[in-house]
Amino acid sequence: DKLMLTTLVPLGISAVVLCAQAVRAAVWKVDMNKGYALQGVLMLLFYLLPATSTVIFSAFPCATFHDGEKEVEFMRADHSIECSGHKHERIYTLAVSMAFVFPLGVPLLMLALLAQRREAIVSRTTRRGDPRELETISFLFRNFATHYWWAPVFDMFRRLMLGSFVILISPGLQNMITFAVAVIALVLTREYSIHYDSSTDLLAYVASIQIVLAVVSLICQDINAVIDSPDFEMDPDIVGTMLLTLNIALLGVFLAVVRIRPASNNSNIGAASSASAVATNSDANLGQSDPEERRIVMDVGLGMGWKRGGANVEHPLDIDEVLPGKQAEHEGVKAGWRIVAVDGVNVATSEEYTDAVTRIKRREGQTTKVAFTFLIRPGDDDRDGNRGAEDGGGGGDVGGGRVIDADAGTDTEAEAGEDSGSGTRHGVFQHTVTQ
């Protein structure tokens, strides 16, 4: 009864809602795939998946008991149901069918929907993306960085591994397998910033540590139950108190770090807010009105097609010149714009910019198309695209300055008196980068 209630009721509700949506689409000539009906069904399946999968997998394991003459197997989840009886056979058949629908079918369905709208997810400029195209599935990817479109499905399988799939494993190995999964998830969370902003990454890391600590405490209690020795006796109350204290301490550290360092690593909304604030303050003395931000998706593997840093040493990420026929010109980048974020990561110096671009190029098997966030001050769009031309070509770097080719990831020293760009500037230290 529990298995039927847990699995068939959500499917029945989903069927009713989708039928109503189909009738509405036919009568009022609206898109079947848009609106709250389909989104509600997907959210229902998504949020019920862990609990439903746990009930499904609980129908498979059996525990062996000895009645003095023979061994009898009963369901581990319900010792009143014998595994060799007809009732268990019906439960087993239903559980197998529902296993293909929920723990396997739902993640694959979500993956197919995400893959279908992959380009829109990767190029989105807000958490939820374009509501006309992504509203139905925005709840899946809104917490993850733009290029990790598949991360929601990965997280679904992580939760299933920790809470549902382990039920199929013998009790003696459950905690060890769970520990291995928890540690792997912890390492991946630490090494890959897959979430939309740094605060969410930090929260996920803290949660992963808490899961590992909880599993360790379970393993210790198992050992304590096996080893009957006063030297290895652990009071469950003490273990519980220690876990609670550690969890509170971890949450305190998380809140303190977030308060001190606002989220900025991967966010697309406000990813460049800190850098923008600095730029706004630096331009305040010029009497300019509030600048705006613009995000443009570009391919770092093709070369950007601009020169930067020569006109303003204080702001090495200002675009001095947009090279004709190159990627920057094709994407509408203008001279005078300032780079404040790359792929959602704030950049304020040439070193930070170079590190961000190099990291993107070294990602194996992932696209090199990422979003650049530009700060546009009033009047920047009206420039002729060649700020450096006023000083003899705008690309020269003379006088012992260092020329950095961030696109190639190499540094070279420019000797005094040499012309490293399209023009020459004498007597002034310049920091010019051509990409």
N, C-alpha and C positions, 0 to 999 in steps of 0.2 A: 504494500500500500504506500509506503514512504517513497519507494523508487518511482512508482507511477505518478504520485502527486508531484514529486520534484521534477520530473522530466516532461510528462505529458501536459501538465497545466501551462508551463511557459510556452510550449509549442502550440497549444490550443489558443492561448491569448494572442500569440504572434499571427496565427492563421486568421483569426477573426479580424484583427487590425489590418492585415494586408488585404483581406477581401473587401473590407470597408473602403480602403484606400483605392483599390482597383475600381470599385463602383464610382467613387468620387471622381477618379481620373476619367472614366468613360462618360460620365454625365456632364461634368464641368470642363472637360477637355484640359486638364492640368497634367503636369508631368508626374508619372507614377513614382519616380525615384526622388522627388523633392517633397519637402514638407516634414511635419513632425511624426507622421505615422511610421515611415521606414526608419527614421532615426530612433524613435521609441523602441521599435522591435530590436534593433541592433544593440541599443543600450541595455535592454532587458536581458538579452542573451549574453552580453559581455559581462555584466555585473553579477549575474547568477552563475556564470561558468565555474568558478572555483568550488562553490558549495555543491552544485549539481554534479560535477565530476567526482567529488569525494563520495557522494552517495552512490554513484554508478560503480566506481571501483570497489566500494565496500561490499558489493554483491559477489565478488569473485573469491576472496580468500576463505579458506575453511580451516578450522582448528580441530585437531585430533584428540579424542578423549578415550580412555580405557574404562570399560564397564566391568572388568574382571575376566571376561572371556574373549572379547574381541574389541577391536578399535572401531570407534564410531566418529564420523566427521560431522561437525555442525558449522554453520556459518559463523565466522568470527564476529560479524556485526550483530547477529541475533542467534543466540545459542538454542532457541526453541525450534529452529528450522534445520532439519537434517539435510546435508548436502547431497545425499543420494535419493532424496524424495522428489515427487512430482512438483511440489511447490517451488523447490529450489531450481528445478529445471526451467520452470516458467520465468522465475526471477532472472536466471542466468541468460536466457534468450533475450529478454527485454534489455538487460544490462549491456549485452554485446551490441544490440542495435543502437542503443542510446550512446554507447561509447563512440560510434562512428559519427553520431550527430553532434554531440557536445564537445568532449575533449579533443577530438580530431577535426570535426566538421566546422565548428565555430571559428577556431583560429585560422583555418584555411580560407573560410569565407572572408574574414577580416583582411587576410593577406591579399586576397584577390581584389577586394575593394580598394585597398591602399595602392596596390600595383597599378590598377586601372587609372588612378589619379596621381600617379607618382610625380609627373612633371609639375602639376599644380601645387603639390605639397612641397616639393623641393624649392620652388621659386616663390613661395608665399612670403609676404612681408609683414604678416601679423601672426599671432598665435593660431587663430582659426582659419586663416587664409580667406580666399574669396568666398563669401557666403553663397553666391550663385552656383558654385561648383563643388564646394567642400563642406557645406553646412551639415549634410547628413552624417559624415564620418569625422567631423572635426573633434569630437570628444575622444577619438582614438589617439590622434597625433599632437594635440595641442600642448602637451607637456614635453615634447621631444624636439630636438633641433631639426632644422629643415632637411638636412641631407640624410638623417636617420629615419626615413619614411617607414622602414620595416621594424623599427624598435618596438612599437606596441605589440606586435605578434611575439617578438622575442620575450618581452616582459610577461605576456600571457603564459607562455610555456615555462618560464621561470617559476611563476606562481603555481602552476600545475605540478611541476616537479617537486616543489617543496611541500605541497599539501595534498596532492591526489595520487600521482603516479607511485609514490613510495608505499602506498597501501598494498600494492601488488607484490612488494618485496617481503621476505620473511622478517618477522619482528626483530631478530637478532642483528640484521643488517640495515634496518630502516634508518637508525640514527646516524650510522656511518655514511650512508649514501646521501642523506640530507645534509650532513656536515660538508661533504665534498661539493655538493651543488651550491651550498651557501657560500663556501670559500671562493669557488669559481665566480659566482655572481658578485662577490665583494671585490675581487681583483678586477673584473671587467668594469664595474662601476667606478673604481678608482682610476683606471687607466684610460677609459674612454668617456668623454663628456658628451653623453648622448642626449641630455635633457635641454630644454629650451633656454634655461638660464642657470647661472652658477649656483644660486640658492637651492634650486631643485636638485642639481647634481649633488650638492652637499647633503641635502636631506636624504636622498637615496643612499648615499654612502653611510650616513649615520644609521639608517634603517637596516642596511646590510650588516653593519657591525652588531646591531642588536639581535638580528637573526642568528648570527654565528654564536654569540654569547648564549642565547637561549638553547641552541642545539648542544653546545658544550656542556651546559648544565644538565641536559637530559642524558648525555653520555655518562657524565659523572654519577648521576643517580643510578643508571644501569649498572655501572661498575660497583657501586656501593651495595646494590642488591645481590650481586654475584659473590662479592668478596665479603664473607662474614667475619670481619675482624674489627675489634674496637679501635685499632690504629687507623682504620680507613673509614670511620663512621662519619657521615655527613648529615647534618640536620637539615631537612627540606626547608624549614622556616628560615634558617640562616642563608641558604642558597637563594631562596626567593627574595629575601631582603637585599642581598648583595646585587642581584639582577635588577631589582627595582631602583636601587641607588645608582648603579651604573647607567641605566636608561635615563634617569633624571639628569645625571651629569652630562651625558652625551647630548641630550636635548638642550641643556643649558649652554654647552659649547656651541651648538648649532645656532641658537638664537643670538649668542654674543657675536659670533663671526658674521652672521647676516646683518646684524645691526651696525657692525664696524665697517664691513665691506659689502655694499649693496650688490645685488645680483647683476652680473654683466657678461659672463663668459660666452654664453651661446645665444642670448636673447636677441630676437629680431625687433621686438618692440622695446625701445629704450636701450638697445644694446650700446648705442653710442651716446647715451645721455650724459655720462660723466665727461667724455671727451667734448661733447657739445657744450657743456657748461663751461669748460675751460676756454673753448674757442669763443664762446659768447662773451665771457669776461674780458678776454684779450682784445676783442673788437669793440668793447663798450666805449673806449676812449675815442673811437672814430665816429661816434654818434650814429652808428648804424642801428636799424631796427632788428627785430628778432630774426635770426637765420632759420632756414628750414633744412630738414634732412631728406635725402633721397636715396633709395636703395636700387641698385642696378646689378643684375646677375651677369657676371663675366667669367671667362675661362682663363684661369691663371696659367694654363699650359700653353697658351697661344702668344703670350706677351701682351702687355697691357696697352702699349702704344701711347705713352705720355712721358713727359719729363717733369720732375718734381724737385722741390727743395732749393732751387737756385735763387729764387727771388726773395725768399724769406727764410733766413737761417733759423729763426725762432720756431718756424712751423715747417719742418722738413717734409711733411706730408701734403703740402699745398701743391696743386697741379699747376705748373708753370706753362706748359705747352702741350697741346694735344696734336700728335703726329698725324698728318693727313693719310687717309687710306687704311689706318690701323683700327684695332678693335675698339679703342676708346672713342674714336670719332663715330664709328658705326653705332655705338650704344648711346651716343648723345652726351658724353662727358665733356665738360667745358673747363677751360683754364680758369683758375681762381677757386675751384672747388677744393675742399679739404677732405682727405680720407680720414674717417674717424673709427671705422670698424671694418674688419674683414671676416666674413663668414660668422658674423655675430660676436666676434672677439674685439674688444676695444683696442685700438692702437693709437699711440700718441708720439712714438719715436720711430726713426728708421729701423732700429733694431727690432722693435716689436712688430713692425710691419713685415720685415724680412722673415722673422720667425714664423709668423702666421702663414705667409705665402709658402715658405719651405715646407711647413707641416702639411699643408694641403696637397702639395705636389708629391709628397712621400706616402700619401695614403694609398695603399694597394687596393685595387679593385673598386675604387670609388671615383665618382666624377670630380673633375677639377673645376667644374662650374660652381661658383659660390657667389654670395651676395656681398657687394661692397656698399658700405654706407658712407655717403658724402654729406658734408656740411656745406650748404649753399647760402652764402650771404647776399643780401640785396645788391644787385648790380652784377653778380658773377655771370649770369646768363647772357648779359649784354656785351661781354668782352669779346674780342676778336679771336680768342683761342690761342694767342701767342704773347703772353705777358713778357716773356724773356726777350722778344724781338727789339724792345726799346733799348736794350743794353747790348746789342750786337749779336743777336741770334738766340739768346736765352738758354743755350745749352752748354756754354763753356764753363770750365772749372779750372781756374789757374791760380797759382800762388801757393802750391803745396797742399791744396785741399784734397780730401779723399773722395773718390768716385766709387759709389757702391752700385753694382748691378744686382738689385734684389731679385730680379726675375731669374737670373742664372744662379744666384746664391753664392757669388764670389765677390771678393774685395780686391781692388787694385789701387795702388798709390799713384796719384798723378803728380809728376814732377813739375817744379816751378817753370812757368813759361810755355807749357804745352797746352794745346787746345784739345780737350776731351769731348767736346760737343760740336755743335754747328757754328759756334761763334766763340770769341775770346773776351774774357774780362780780366783786366789788369789791376793789380794793387788791392784787390778785395778777396777775402777768403770766401769761397762759395762751396756749397754742399749740394751738388746737382746729381740727380739720379735719372737715367734714361732707361725706360722699360719697354 
